[in-house]
Amino acid sequence: MFDAVVVSDVHCDGPDSPTQVAFLGFLSALRTRKLVLAGDIFHTFWCPGGAPFPAYKPVLDALADFDLVVLPGNHDWALPGALRGTPAADSSAIGTRVRLRLGELDTEVSHGDEVDDSPRYRALHRLLRGAAFGWSLDRLGADGAWSLLHRLAGGLGDGQPSPLLVSRQHALAAERVSQGRQLLVMGHTHQPERRELPGGVFLNPGDWVRHQTWGAVEGDRVTLHRL
């Protein structure tokens, strides 16, 4: 059994979504108690009227079997709030950046989109997480919110990574490891990678649109796996 398993950028998108079908199969066979969700597990996520989209209920039910660490992604920024207080989620392990021990390693996890400092991305980040936008989604109801969020999210695409963002993640990981972290985890770029650094390891669990990869921690050992 793994001490912890790390996934990001699954982009579940309903019962007919290949990523959601594959993820449910993965969860049913997974050998761990601690599951780290490093953002964008869902392609869109909201809780109109206080209830998550019905299309995602099978995944949320399956996640209830694990001790979760939950990071918001740029597609599912509302997920941590929906899981906070549930039996599956430890409220101390929910946030935009979490520091905790995975196996024997002092670990820091974030979604990884903090390396994108472009004005357009930052403005959209603030808008979507604002109270006014949330109020608008609630007013639209489940069908309207689903439709709007999917228009904003766009298609799943092939998950091609941005070389600029990948290089920025490498630099940030090296900085954090130099400050004492032994494992630095970031997703977002859809670039699966296990990278040795002086004093630590950088792990990008990859994505499920193109690669279907995930990371695992056993003691002080970090591995990258493909379905």
N, C-alpha and C positions, 0 to 999 in steps of 0.2 A: 504494500500500500504506500502511495506517495504521501509525503508530509504535506504537500500542497500542489495544486494544479492551477495554472494561470492561462486564461484565455482572453482574447480581445477581438474586436472587429468581426464578430460573427454575423451581424446584420440579419438576424432573424426577421422574417417579414410575413408571417402568417402560415397557416397549415399547408399551403401549396408551395411555400418557399423551400428550395433545396437546402439552403443553409439551416433553416429551422428544423427540417426533417433530420439532417445529419447531426445537428447539435443534440436533439432529443435522443438519438441513438447513442451518441457519445456519453451523455449524462447517465443513461441507463446502465452503462458498462463501466463507469469510472470508479477507480479504486482510490478514493481519498475522502477525508472529511472536510478539509479546507479547500474552498474553491475561490480563486481570485478573479473577479470580473473587471478587467481593465478597460472598460468603456466600449461603447458601440456594440453591445451584445444584441441590441434591437436596432433595426434600421430607422424606426421612429418610435417614440414612446411618450405617452401622455395618459393621464387618468381623468378623463372627462366625467364629472359627477362623482369623483372620488374613486372610480374603478378603472383599472387598466384596460386597454383595448382587449376585447374578448379573443382576438386572434392570437394573443400571446399567453393566454391562460395555461395551455399545456406546458410551456417553458417555465412559467412562474411556479407552477405546481411541482415540476421536477427540481427546480432550484431549492425548494423548501427542504430537500433532503440533505443539504450541505450547510456547513458553517461558511458564511459568505464574507468576502471582502469586496466592497462595491465602489467602483470609481465611475463618475459620470463621463460619458463620451460626448462628442459634439452632435451625435444623432440621438442619444438617449439620456440627455442631461437630467431628465425627471426621474430616472430609475432609482437613484439612491433614496430620494424622498419617499417613493412608493414602498420601498423595502424597509425603511427605518421603522423599528419597533416590531417587526415581524419576528417569529421564532427563528427564522433562518439567518437573520442579519444581526451581527454584533455592532451596535451603534458606534462603538469606538473605532470600528474599522470601515467607516464610510466617510468619504471626503474626496476633494479634488486631488490631494496628495496624501498618501498614507505611509507612515513608517511603522514597521512591525517586524517580527521575527518569523521567517519562513524556514522551517527546518532549523538548521544551526546558523542561518545567515541573517545579519542585520540588513533589512530590505526596505527599499523605498519604491512605491508604485504610484504611477500617474497614468492618465490616458496617453499623454505625450503630445497633445496639441498645443501645449504652452510654448512650444518652439516656433509656432507660426505667429509672428508678430505683425503680419501685414494689416494695414488699416481696414481693409474690407473684412477680413476674417475677425478681427477684434470687434468691429462694429456689429457684425452679425451675431457674434458670441454674446454681446451685451443685450442686443434686442431680444433674442430668443429666450434668454433667461430672465427677462424683465417681467415685472408683475402685470404690466399692460398686455403683453403677449399671452401670458397665461390666462388672464381674464378673457381674452378674445377666444382662446381655444375652448374654454369652458362654455362660453356662450354658443359656440358652434355645435356642441354636442359631439358624440362619438364619431358619427359618419363625417361630419364636417371637419373635425379636427384631424381625422385620419387622412382625408383628402388633402387638406392644406399642408400638413407635415410632409406628406409624400411628394407634393409638388416642390417643396423647399429642399427636401433631401435628394431628389433626383433618383435616377436608376442606380442599381447596384454597381454597374460597370465591371471592370476587370481588376480593380484594386491596384493599378500601377503606382508605385511609390514615387514621391518627390525626392530627387537626390539632395536638394537643398535641406529639406526637413530631416532627412536621414542623417546628413552630416551634422546638423545642429543637435540632434538627439545624441549622437556620439560624443559631441563636445560636452553637453550637459551631463551625460553619464560619467564621463571622465572626471568632471568637476565634483560631482556628488561622491564618487568613489574616493577621491582624494580627501574628502571630508569625513570619511569613515564608513560609508555604506559598503557592504560586501556584495549586494545584489541590487541593481537598478533596473526596474521594469517599466517599459513604455510601449504602447501600441500606436495606433493612429495612422502610421505611414503604410500599413499593409506590406511591410517588409520583414518577413520572419528572419530572426538572426540571434545567434548566441555569440557574444563577442567578449573575448578575454581582455581585461584591462589590468594594469598594475594595481594589485590589491583587491580586485573584485571582478564581477561579471556584469555585462549589459545583456538583457534579454528583451527582445521584441517577440511576443508570441505569434505575430503574423496575423492573418485574416482567414475567414472562411468563404470568402467570395471566390478567391483564386487559389489559395494554398492549402486551406484546411489544416492549419498547424496549431500547436499549443505547447506550453512549457510545463515542466515539472521540477519539483525540488525534493530531493531525498538527502537528509542530513546537510552536508555542505556541497552536494553535487547538483548542478543545474543542467537540465537536458532539454532539447527541443525535439518535438515529435510531429509526425505527419499522420493523418488518418490513413 
